[in-house]
């Protein structure tokens, strides 16, 4: 990872009427880094990204991208970014290649460079199989790949992806993560927003957790989990809903119940795992699951906000 | 490819792929031209059925009068035996007027030198009524002069002056019809330009790129010009083949005027497109504005028909200058020098409209 900061955001504020959608956000992203904005719907992730892409104005703060001030050098900033929003921004009646050509034209790309970039997209994003097909004939996954290819056809150093895998099934989601990793391997700086904690954990070098327009925490996923998420805990699911009896048996431990699952907190859960299991079985309480669960970014978010990541809907 | 041409090429490709749009772009000028040809392409663009009740005892003279009336070619005569029957049909609007010639018509005319004929006209159609009255009175005077050797006290030596072509109704109409695409096609096509991108979400892609607003508008204009040119071409070809008007088709002058006129229409459409929040809203706005404007710019009738204060409005609408310039070229054989003022006016107004377009793009689209 390079040392140069390619994105710098300082004290960014954006209001929608009375509502403060982005509230004094500051962060910076290193060149070549994959940086995640993690937060529930309505946290201000999309607004923040759209500001960075020049799609929205902001009220206060300073944004520097690729060494250019967003306000003063808006055109240069836009040329440095490949923006891929949640929705597919392709023309249904044009072929994928024609869509790519249109995107390339927006950046006044030469035909030679365009050919090279189409080859790159074919290789890295796997669009060659449907280059000649009209967008209306593509599956959802193909459209997303074509959309990403169109967003980065101009070979930008920075790629901004807004909820890139929302609505994907797990298999396609993993394929898409691989595409994002590929981009990183080509030296691209990736800034992505997500409300999927696993996605952030899987592909991001660093994550900023956003809540109500602010950054609540920012660090590498494993550091966040360790410092904020707490220690690993023992998760037990008992058969026949005998939760009450199990809690009585385990009264000497620090237990909490989350969705019919008993979570036992301990400094070292591996030490007590066998003992707890034996105690339950010896008193006739059988288990479906006994496992040690590491804290996730979801736990980090719960610790920070007191609620789950997926509780709210309807981000603006 | 540069970004401006990129937008134009994309829009033109899209135009050809959207079959409905393509169909209606072709169908619009064809339907309009076929309709206008059917209405105005004939030698005499009027025909009404007139009821005739001839009660004359000695019908020699009355038949002569009817023959003169019939020779105008404007009417089809339907005979009735009684005026009551004829008036029933007048009420049913199957005839537009009823002429009743009394029993002693010929006798009175020969002995007294004067006779009365009854004319009842359907007043629910003022234009037709006026035409029938006028034609009938003219026929009566003509007949009277012929049969009785009558001389009018004052003779009007009438002459019609034509600067350039000698024109008939269709020659006057064709330049007006060519304003249709300048006003309707250009505005309707460009109205969708921004608002549809917004609806599809693709405006985000354009706005996130380093393209400048003026380049977006120019790219959209090139595509809209292309579509408008197709409509103009179809209308012009059909006008020549179907109506065969005796007009001066000075392409070197017609093209710049049509280009400038289209630019004004397109710029107006783009302004609506920038402001419009939904395609339907923008489309309704463009249609309404175009329909209102057509009465101000002298497309179908001279702006002198308008009340004085409305004429003043017509004079500040750039398209009025395009309409007049087309007539001047095609009818009056205007030269480049004659067209300098309309050309400058159209250029200036297009520049102002594009300036407004850029401001609105920044204000409404990039907000």
HADDOCK unambig.tbl for C-alpha pairs under 7 A between the chains (distance, minus, plus):
assign (segid A and resid 53 and name CA) (segid B and resid 208 and name CA) 5.79 0.50 0.50
assign (segid A and resid 54 and name CA) (segid B and resid 208 and name CA) 6.26 0.50 0.50
assign (segid A and resid 55 and name CA) (segid B and resid 207 and name CA) 6.49 0.50 0.50
assign (segid A and resid 55 and name CA) (segid B and resid 208 and name CA) 6.24 0.50 0.50
assign (segid A and resid 55 and name CA) (segid B and resid 366 and name CA) 6.73 0.50 0.50
assign (segid A and resid 56 and name CA) (segid B and resid 367 and name CA) 6.45 0.50 0.50
assign (segid A and resid 57 and name CA) (segid B and resid 367 and name CA) 6.81 0.50 0.50
assign (segid A and resid 75 and name CA) (segid B and resid 210 and name CA) 4.69 0.50 0.50
assign (segid A and resid 76 and name CA) (segid B and resid 210 and name CA) 6.96 0.50 0.50
assign (segid A and resid 78 and name CA) (segid B and resid 208 and name CA) 6.00 0.50 0.50
assign (segid A and resid 78 and name CA) (segid B and resid 209 and name CA) 5.42 0.50 0.50
assign (segid A and resid 78 and name CA) (segid B and resid 210 and name CA) 5.21 0.50 0.50
assign (segid A and resid 79 and name CA) (segid B and resid 209 and name CA) 6.31 0.50 0.50
assign (segid A and resid 79 and name CA) (segid B and resid 210 and name CA) 5.48 0.50 0.50
assign (segid A and resid 89 and name CA) (segid B and resid 201 and name CA) 6.08 0.50 0.50
assign (segid A and resid 89 and name CA) (segid B and resid 202 and name CA) 4.97 0.50 0.50
assign (segid A and resid 89 and name CA) (segid B and resid 205 and name CA) 6.62 0.50 0.50
assign (segid A and resid 90 and name CA) (segid B and resid 202 and name CA) 6.69 0.50 0.50
assign (segid A and resid 93 and name CA) (segid B and resid 14 and name CA) 6.63 0.50 0.50
assign (segid A and resid 93 and name CA) (segid B and resid 17 and name CA) 6.23 0.50 0.50
assign (segid A and resid 102 and name CA) (segid B and resid 6 and name CA) 5.69 0.50 0.50
assign (segid A and resid 102 and name CA) (segid B and resid 10 and name CA) 6.45 0.50 0.50
assign (segid A and resid 105 and name CA) (segid B and resid 1 and name CA) 5.33 0.50 0.50
assign (segid A and resid 105 and name CA) (segid B and resid 2 and name CA) 5.49 0.50 0.50
assign (segid A and resid 105 and name CA) (segid B and resid 3 and name CA) 4.79 0.50 0.50
assign (segid A and resid 105 and name CA) (segid B and resid 6 and name CA) 4.89 0.50 0.50
assign (segid A and resid 106 and name CA) (segid B and resid 2 and name CA) 6.98 0.50 0.50
assign (segid A and resid 106 and name CA) (segid B and resid 3 and name CA) 4.31 0.50 0.50
assign (segid A and resid 106 and name CA) (segid B and resid 6 and name CA) 6.45 0.50 0.50
assign (segid A and resid 106 and name CA) (segid B and resid 209 and name CA) 6.26 0.50 0.50
assign (segid A and resid 106 and name CA) (segid B and resid 211 and name CA) 6.24 0.50 0.50
assign (segid A and resid 107 and name CA) (segid B and resid 3 and name CA) 6.29 0.50 0.50
assign (segid A and resid 107 and name CA) (segid B and resid 209 and name CA) 6.72 0.50 0.50
assign (segid A and resid 107 and name CA) (segid B and resid 210 and name CA) 6.58 0.50 0.50
assign (segid A and resid 108 and name CA) (segid B and resid 1 and name CA) 5.55 0.50 0.50
assign (segid A and resid 108 and name CA) (segid B and resid 2 and name CA) 4.26 0.50 0.50
assign (segid A and resid 108 and name CA) (segid B and resid 3 and name CA) 5.24 0.50 0.50
assign (segid A and resid 109 and name CA) (segid B and resid 1 and name CA) 6.24 0.50 0.50
assign (segid A and resid 110 and name CA) (segid B and resid 1 and name CA) 6.17 0.50 0.50
